[in-house]
Amino acid sequence: MASDPTSGRPEGPGEPAGLDPAETLRMIREQQETTRDAVEPDGRMLFGVWGLAWLIGYLAMWSTARDTGSPERWAAWVFTGCIVGAMVFTIAHSISRTAGTRGVSARVGALYGWTWFLAFAVYGALLGAMGDAGAPPEALALVANGVAALIVGLMYMAGGMLFCENRMIAIGGWMLITAVVAAYAGMPNTYLVMAVAGGGGFLAMVVVEHVLRGRRRASPPTARTEGGDQGA
């Protein structure tokens, strides 16, 4: 029986010379991480695009509403463009990340992506109906902000449960709290709360997501295996 020159122990039948079990485990783990990253939505990108949309859009609304209490038309278009852009990116990213999978994973990714579109389509229709019914502009603005945050919060919590991402659940809960605080802040401060708390919360989560991903990749394979990937 041949001996492993690096360990001094005999090699078992069929065992390649110089095989390091820890190294093999590391390689397997890295492959699993790579596969997972390829087929699941990247939280950093989703947090980032919504953080920028919330921050830029609502700052535009707040900056033009400070004196008059009502935002300028151009600011409303900037906000609408930011939200639509973030929504389109989310749909495309969710579908593209699961496009290479089959069965339940692909179907879940596609349904999750298109649910964003349906939710905001209904959102726009409801706001239009409220306007036609004669809802006061201030009340309409508060409802529009609150419902937008409600949709985003619930969708992120649902995504966190679907993709086992605790940080998506956390930011979803944060957006629900932001919706309540913004509603009680009144006009035009509701826009500032949305920009700072909503957009800032998303951008802060980008940093958290990036740091935790780096730690997960740098940690020893055995530690990751024993400790699990809770919250990853």
N, C-alpha and C positions, 0 to 999 in steps of 0.2 A: 504494500500500500504506500502510495507516494505521500510525502509530507508537504504541507504548506510552508514555504520558506519564510513567510511573513509572520505566521502565527506559531509555527513549530508543532502544529497539530496535524494528524493525518487527514488527508482529503478523503471525503466519502465518495462512494461510487457515483459517477456522473456529475460530480461537483467541479466546476471549472477552477483552474488554478488561480489563486489570488483573489477569490470572490470574497468581498466584504459585505456581510449581511446588512450592516448599517448603511453602506453606500447604496446597496440595492433598494433598501427601503426608501432612502432619500430620492432615488431616481423615480420610483413608483409614485411617490408622493408628489413630486414635481409634475409628473405626467398627469396626475389627477387634477392638480391645480390648474394646469394649462387647459385641460379639457373643460373644466368647470368655467374658467374665464371665457372660453370660446363660445359656450352655449347658454350662458346666463347674462342678463343685462348688467352692465357695468354701473354700479351705484355712483361712482365718481362722476360719470358723464350725466346721469340723470339728475343727481343733486346739483351739479354745476349749471346745467342748462336752465333748470327751474329757478335756481338762485339768481342768475343773471336776469332772467325774464321778470321775476318778481321785483328785484332791486331797481332795474332800469325803468320798467313800466310804471311802477307805483311812485318812484321819485319824480317822474315826469308829471304824473297826475297831481302829486302834492305840491310841487314847485309852482304850478300854474293855478292852484286853488287856494293858496295861502291868503290872498287878498280878497278874492271874490267869493270864495267858498265853493266854487264850481270850476272844475278843470277845463282848460281850453280844448277845442276840438282836436287839435293836432296831438295833444298829449293823450287823448283817448285813443287815437289811432296808433300811437306808439305803443301804448299798453296792449291794445288788441293784437298788434303785430307780434309783440313779445310772447304773449300767451299762445297764440296760434303757432308760432315758431317752435316753442317748447313742446306743445302738444304733438305737432308733426314729427319732431325729432324723437319723442318718446315712442310714438307708434312705430316709426321706422326702425328704431334701435331694438325695441322689444321683438319685433317680427324677424328682423335680420339675425339677431342672436340665436333664435330658436329655429331658423330656417333649415339648418343642417340636421336637426333632430327629427324623429318621427314619433307618431303616436301621441300620447297625452301631453308630453312636453311641448311639442310644436303647436298643438291645439290651444293649450293654455296660454302660450306666448302670444299667439295671434289674437285670441279673444281678449286678453288683457290690453293689448295695444289698441284694438278697435273700441273697447269700452271707453277709453279716454275720449275718442271722437264722439261717441254717442252721448256721453255725459255732458260735454260742453255744447253739443248741438241742442240738447234739451235745455241747458242753461240759457243759451241765447234766446230760445223760443219763449221761455218763461219770462225773461226780462222784457221781451217785446210785448208780451201779453199784459204785464203789469203796467208798462208805459201806456198802452192803449186804454187800459182801465182807469187811467188818470192818477196813478200813484205819484205822490210828491217827489220831486227830483232828489231831495236829500234822503228820503226813505229808500228810493230806488237805488241810490248809490251805495248805501249801507248794506242793503240786501245783496247787491251785485258782488260786493267785496266778500261778504260773509259766505255766500254760496260758492264762490270761486275757491275760497280757502277750504270750504267743507269738501268739495269735490276732490281737490288735490290731496287733502289729508286722508280721506277714505280710500282713494285710489292707491296711495302709497302704503297704507296699512294693509290693503288687500294684496298688493304686490309683495310686501314683506312676508305675508303668510304663504303666498304661492311659491316664492323663490327662497324661502327660509332665510330671509335677510332681516335680522332684528333691527338694523339701523334704519331700514325703510319704515318699519313699524314705528320707531321712535320719532322720526321726522314727521310721519303722518299724524301722530298724536300731538306733536308740537304745533302743526298747522291748525289743528282743531282748536287748540288753546288760543292761537293767534287770531283766529276768526272771532272768537268771543271778545277778546280784548279790543280788537279793532272796531267791533260793533259799538262798544261802549265808549270808545275814544271820541266818537262824533266826527263831524266834518270840520276841517279837512284832515284832521289828525289821523283819521282812519287809514288814509293813504300812507302816512309816514310809518305807522305801526306795521302795515303790510310790507313796506319796503325794508325796514330795519329788522323786525322780528322774523318775518317770513323769508325774505331774500337772504338776510344774514344767517338765519338758521340753516338754510340749504347750503350756503357756501361754507359754513363752519363744518357741516357734515362731510363736505368734500375732503377737508383736511383730515378729519377723523378716519374716514374710509381709506385714504391713502396711507396714513400711518399704520393702521391696523393690518392692511394688506402687506406692507413691508415687513412688519413684525412676524406675520404668519409665514411668510416665505423665508425669513431669516432664522426662525426657530428650528431647533433640532427635530427631525422627523419623529423620533420617539416621543418627544414632548407633545407634538401636535396630535399624535395618534392617541396618547393616553388622555390628554386634556380635551380632545374633540375640537370642533370648529364652531362652538356656540357663538352665535352672533356674527359669523363670517358671511 
